[in-house]
Amino acid sequence: MDLRAVAMGVGFALIWASAFTATRVVAIAFPPLTALVIRFAISGAIGIALARAMGQDWRLSRADWRALVIFGICQNGLYLGFAWYAMQTVEASAAAIIASTMPLVVAVMGWAGFGDRPRPMAVIGLILGFLGVALTMGVRITAGLDPFGAMLCVFGVIALSLATLSVRGTSGRNLFMVVGLQMLVGAAVLLLPALLLERGKPITVTPTVVVGILYSILMPGLFATWLWIALVQRIGAVRAATYHFLSPIFGIAIAVAWLGEPFGISDVLGAAIVALGILMVQRARIAQVQGA
C-alpha cells in the first residue's frame, strides 16, 4: 500500500470538506460574492507568481485556453458563486453533502454526453448515492432547510461537473499558471453580480472573516490544488478521485465540530450511503480503465 498516497488523498478530502465550514463562517458575516472576488484576485495573483517562479508561462494551446476559461467560469464563477451565496442560509454540512455528489453527476454526464457506459457496480453506486442525498435533504427540508439555497447548491454541482468534464483532452502543462488564470476568470465573472446584488450591503471586517478568507485562499484554493496535482501525478486521476468518497463524512464532521451544527441519524446514514455510492462509482471506473 502506498501510505504517502493515502495520506495525500485523505488530506485533500479533509481540506476540500473543510472549505464549506470556512465559507459558512464568511458568508453569514460578509457579502459572499464580494468575498469571493477578493479571494480569487489574491489567489490568482499568488498562483501566477508561483507559476512564474517555477518557470511556467501562459503560452497555452487553444484547447488549454478554452478549458481554462470554461473551468474558470463553471467552477469558480458558477459553482463557488452559487455555493457561497447559498451558504448565507444553507448550513455547511448540507452544502458539503450536495457538493460531494459531483463524481456521481460527472458519471451521469459522461454516460449521456460522452458515451461512457457505466458498469453495473457504477449504476448501483449512482442509485445509492442519489438516494443518500434524497434521504438527507428530505429530512433537512422538512426541518427547515432553505429550498432556494439548496437549489443553488445543486446548480453549483452541475456547473462543477461541467467544469470537470471540460478538462478532458487538455495537455496538463503549466498547471499552476492555469490555476492562477482560472482564479482571475472567476473574479471577473463574479465582479458584476457582486456589484449588482451586494452593493450597499454593510461590510464588516472581523478577525473571523479575515481568517475564513485567508484559509479559503491558502488551503482549499492553493494548497489543496497543489496536493491534488501531486496525488494525480503519483497515482493517476481515476484513483485519486476515489478519495472524494470521504467528503460527505468529513463535511458533516467538521461542520458539527467547528460550528456546532445539529445533525441526526438521517445525516449520518445519508452521508454513509453517499460515500458508498461514490466509492462504488470510482472503483468501477478504476476497473474500467484497467480493463481497457
C-alpha positions as CSV (number, residue, x, y, z in Angstrom):
1,M,0.0,0.0,0.0
2,D,1.3,3.5,-0.9
3,L,0.9,5.1,2.5
4,R,2.0,8.5,1.2
5,A,-0.7,8.5,-1.5
6,V,-3.3,7.5,1.1
7,A,-2.2,10.4,3.4
8,M,-2.3,12.8,0.4
9,G,-5.8,11.6,-0.6
10,V,-7.2,11.8,2.9
11,G,-5.6,15.2,3.4
12,F,-7.1,16.5,0.2
13,A,-10.6,15.3,1.1
14,L,-10.3,16.8,4.5
15,I,-9.2,20.2,3.2
16,W,-11.9,20.1,0.5
17,A,-14.6,19.3,3.0
18,S,-13.4,22.0,5.5
19,A,-13.9,24.6,2.8
20,F,-17.7,24.5,3.4
21,T,-17.3,25.4,7.1
22,A,-14.9,28.2,6.3
23,T,-17.3,29.5,3.7
24,R,-20.2,29.4,6.1
25,V,-18.2,31.5,8.6
26,V,-17.6,34.1,5.9
27,A,-21.0,34.1,4.2
28,I,-23.1,34.8,7.3
29,A,-20.9,37.8,8.2
30,F,-19.7,39.3,4.9
31,P,-21.2,39.8,1.4
32,P,-20.2,36.4,-0.1
33,L,-19.7,37.3,-3.7
34,T,-17.6,40.2,-2.8
35,A,-15.5,37.9,-0.6
36,L,-15.1,35.5,-3.5
37,V,-13.9,38.3,-5.8
38,I,-11.3,39.3,-3.2
39,R,-10.3,35.6,-2.7
40,F,-9.9,34.9,-6.4
41,A,-8.0,38.1,-7.1
42,I,-5.5,37.3,-4.4
43,S,-5.4,33.6,-5.2
44,G,-4.9,34.3,-8.9
45,A,-2.0,36.7,-8.2
46,I,-0.3,34.2,-5.9
47,G,-0.8,31.3,-8.3
48,I,0.6,33.2,-11.3
49,A,3.6,34.4,-9.2
50,L,4.3,30.8,-8.1
51,A,4.0,29.6,-11.7
52,R,6.4,32.2,-12.9
53,A,8.9,31.3,-10.1
54,M,8.6,27.7,-11.3
55,G,9.4,28.7,-14.9
56,Q,5.9,28.4,-16.2
57,D,4.3,30.8,-18.7
58,W,0.9,31.5,-20.3
59,R,1.8,30.1,-23.8
60,L,-1.0,27.5,-23.8
61,S,-2.7,25.6,-26.6
62,R,-6.1,26.7,-27.9
63,A,-7.7,23.7,-26.2
64,D,-6.0,24.6,-22.9
65,W,-7.2,28.2,-23.1
66,R,-10.7,27.0,-23.9
67,A,-10.7,24.6,-21.0
68,L,-9.2,27.3,-18.7
69,V,-12.0,29.7,-19.5
70,I,-14.8,27.1,-19.2
71,F,-13.3,25.8,-15.9
72,G,-12.9,29.3,-14.5
73,I,-16.5,30.2,-15.4
74,C,-18.1,26.9,-14.3
75,Q,-16.0,26.1,-11.2
76,N,-15.0,29.4,-9.8
77,G,-17.8,31.7,-11.1
78,L,-20.8,29.4,-11.0
79,Y,-20.1,26.6,-8.6
80,L,-18.4,28.6,-5.9
81,G,-20.6,31.6,-6.6
82,F,-23.8,29.6,-6.1
83,A,-22.3,27.8,-3.1
84,W,-21.1,30.9,-1.3
85,Y,-24.3,32.8,-2.0
86,A,-26.4,29.8,-0.8
87,M,-24.5,29.4,2.4
88,Q,-25.9,32.6,3.7
89,T,-29.0,30.4,4.5
90,V,-27.7,26.8,4.0
91,E,-25.7,25.0,6.6
92,A,-22.2,24.0,5.8
93,S,-22.9,20.3,6.3
94,A,-25.9,20.3,3.9
95,A,-23.8,22.2,1.2
96,A,-21.0,19.6,1.7
97,I,-23.3,16.7,1.1
98,I,-24.8,18.2,-2.0
99,A,-21.4,19.2,-3.4
100,S,-20.0,15.7,-2.7
101,T,-22.3,14.3,-5.4
102,M,-20.0,15.8,-8.1
103,P,-18.4,12.4,-9.0
104,L,-21.9,11.0,-9.4
105,V,-23.1,13.8,-11.6
106,V,-19.9,13.6,-13.7
107,A,-20.6,9.9,-14.2
108,V,-24.1,10.6,-15.4
109,M,-23.0,13.4,-17.7
110,G,-20.2,11.2,-19.1
111,W,-22.7,8.5,-19.8
112,A,-25.1,10.9,-21.5
113,G,-22.7,13.1,-23.3
114,F,-19.6,11.1,-24.0
115,G,-20.9,7.6,-24.3
116,D,-19.1,6.4,-21.1
117,R,-21.2,3.3,-20.5
118,P,-21.1,2.6,-16.7
119,R,-20.5,-0.9,-15.3
120,P,-23.3,-2.5,-13.2
121,M,-21.4,-1.6,-10.0
122,A,-21.3,2.1,-11.1
123,V,-25.1,2.0,-11.8
124,I,-25.8,0.7,-8.3
125,G,-23.4,3.3,-6.9
126,L,-25.2,6.1,-8.7
127,I,-28.6,4.9,-7.4
128,L,-27.3,4.6,-3.8
129,G,-25.5,8.0,-3.9
130,F,-28.6,9.9,-5.1
131,L,-30.8,8.0,-2.6
132,G,-28.5,9.0,0.2
133,V,-28.7,12.7,-0.8
134,A,-32.5,12.4,-1.1
135,L,-32.7,10.9,2.4
136,T,-30.6,13.6,4.0
137,M,-32.0,16.6,2.1
138,G,-35.6,15.4,2.5
139,V,-35.3,15.3,6.3
140,R,-33.5,18.6,6.4
141,I,-36.0,20.4,4.1
142,T,-38.8,19.2,6.4
143,A,-36.8,20.6,9.4
144,G,-36.5,24.0,7.7
145,L,-33.6,23.9,5.2
146,D,-33.9,26.8,2.8
147,P,-35.1,25.1,-0.5
148,F,-33.9,28.0,-2.7
149,G,-30.4,27.8,-1.2
150,A,-30.3,24.1,-1.6
151,M,-31.4,24.6,-5.3
152,L,-28.5,27.0,-5.8
153,C,-26.1,24.3,-4.4
154,V,-27.5,21.8,-6.9
155,F,-26.9,24.3,-9.8
156,G,-23.4,24.7,-8.5
157,V,-22.7,21.0,-8.6
158,I,-23.9,20.8,-12.1
159,A,-21.6,23.6,-13.1
160,L,-18.7,22.0,-11.2
161,S,-19.4,18.7,-13.1
162,L,-19.3,20.5,-16.4
163,A,-16.0,22.1,-15.4
164,T,-14.6,18.7,-14.6
165,L,-15.6,17.3,-18.0
166,S,-14.1,20.4,-19.7
167,V,-10.5,19.4,-18.8
168,R,-10.7,16.2,-21.0
169,G,-8.1,16.3,-23.7
170,T,-6.1,19.1,-22.3
171,S,-2.3,18.9,-22.1
172,G,-1.9,19.4,-18.4
173,R,1.1,21.8,-18.9
174,N,1.8,24.9,-16.8
175,L,-0.7,23.7,-14.2
176,F,-0.1,26.5,-11.6
177,M,-0.3,29.1,-14.3
178,V,-3.6,27.6,-15.4
179,V,-4.9,27.6,-11.8
180,G,-3.9,31.2,-11.3
181,L,-5.6,32.3,-14.5
182,Q,-8.7,30.3,-13.7
183,M,-8.9,32.2,-10.4
184,L,-8.8,35.6,-12.3
185,V,-11.5,34.4,-14.6
186,G,-13.7,33.6,-11.6
187,A,-13.0,37.1,-10.2
188,A,-14.0,38.7,-13.5
189,V,-17.2,36.6,-13.7
190,L,-18.4,37.4,-10.2
191,L,-17.5,41.1,-10.2
192,L,-20.7,42.3,-11.8
193,P,-23.0,40.1,-9.8
194,A,-21.3,41.2,-6.6
195,L,-21.8,44.9,-7.6
196,L,-25.5,44.3,-8.5
197,L,-26.5,42.0,-5.7
198,E,-24.4,43.3,-2.8
199,R,-23.9,47.0,-3.5
200,G,-24.7,48.9,-0.4
201,K,-24.6,45.9,1.9
202,P,-22.6,46.6,5.1
203,I,-19.1,45.2,5.0
204,T,-17.8,44.3,8.5
205,V,-14.2,43.1,8.6
206,T,-13.7,40.9,11.7
207,P,-10.9,38.6,12.6
208,T,-13.2,35.7,11.9
209,V,-13.9,36.9,8.4
210,V,-10.3,37.6,7.7
211,V,-9.3,34.1,8.9
212,G,-12.0,32.5,6.9
213,I,-11.0,34.2,3.7
214,L,-7.3,33.6,4.2
215,Y,-8.0,29.9,5.0
216,S,-10.0,29.7,1.7
217,I,-7.2,31.3,-0.2
218,L,-4.3,29.3,1.2
219,M,-5.8,25.8,2.0
220,P,-8.7,24.9,-0.5
221,G,-7.6,27.4,-3.0
222,L,-3.8,26.8,-3.3
223,F,-2.5,24.0,-1.1
224,A,-5.3,21.6,-1.9
225,T,-4.8,22.3,-5.6
226,W,-1.1,21.5,-5.3
227,L,-1.9,18.4,-3.2
228,W,-4.4,17.2,-5.9
229,I,-2.0,17.7,-8.7
230,A,0.7,15.8,-6.8
231,L,-1.7,13.0,-6.0
232,V,-2.8,12.7,-9.6
233,Q,0.8,12.6,-10.8
234,R,1.5,9.9,-8.2
235,I,-1.5,7.5,-8.7
236,G,-3.5,8.8,-11.7
237,A,-6.7,10.9,-11.9
238,V,-9.1,8.0,-11.6
239,R,-7.6,6.5,-8.5
240,A,-7.2,10.0,-7.0
241,A,-10.8,10.8,-7.5
242,T,-11.8,7.8,-5.3
243,Y,-10.9,9.8,-2.2
244,H,-14.0,12.0,-2.9
245,F,-16.0,9.3,-1.1
246,L,-14.7,10.8,2.2
247,S,-16.0,14.3,1.5
248,P,-19.6,13.9,2.8
249,I,-18.4,12.3,6.0
250,F,-15.7,14.9,6.6
251,G,-18.1,17.7,5.7
252,I,-20.6,16.8,8.3
253,A,-18.0,16.1,11.0
254,I,-16.1,19.4,10.5
255,A,-19.3,21.5,10.5
256,V,-20.5,19.8,13.7
257,A,-17.2,20.2,15.4
258,W,-16.4,23.7,14.3
259,L,-19.8,25.4,14.1
260,G,-21.8,23.1,16.3
261,E,-24.3,22.4,13.5
262,P,-27.1,20.0,14.6
263,F,-27.1,16.5,13.0
264,G,-29.3,13.4,13.2
265,I,-29.3,9.8,12.2
266,S,-30.5,10.7,8.8
267,D,-27.4,12.8,8.2
268,V,-25.1,10.0,9.3
269,L,-26.9,7.3,7.3
270,G,-27.3,9.6,4.3
271,A,-23.6,10.6,4.3
272,A,-22.6,6.9,4.6
273,I,-24.8,5.9,1.7
274,V,-23.5,8.8,-0.5
275,A,-19.9,7.8,0.4
276,L,-20.6,4.2,-0.5
277,G,-22.2,5.2,-3.8
278,I,-19.2,7.5,-4.7
279,L,-16.7,4.7,-3.8
280,M,-18.6,2.2,-6.0
281,V,-18.7,4.5,-8.9
282,Q,-15.0,5.3,-8.7
283,R,-14.0,1.7,-8.1
284,A,-15.9,0.8,-11.2
285,R,-14.0,3.5,-13.2
286,I,-10.7,2.1,-12.0
287,A,-11.7,-1.4,-13.1
288,Q,-12.9,0.0,-16.5
289,V,-9.6,1.8,-17.0
290,Q,-7.5,-1.2,-16.1
291,G,-9.6,-3.4,-18.4
292,A,-9.3,-1.0,-21.4
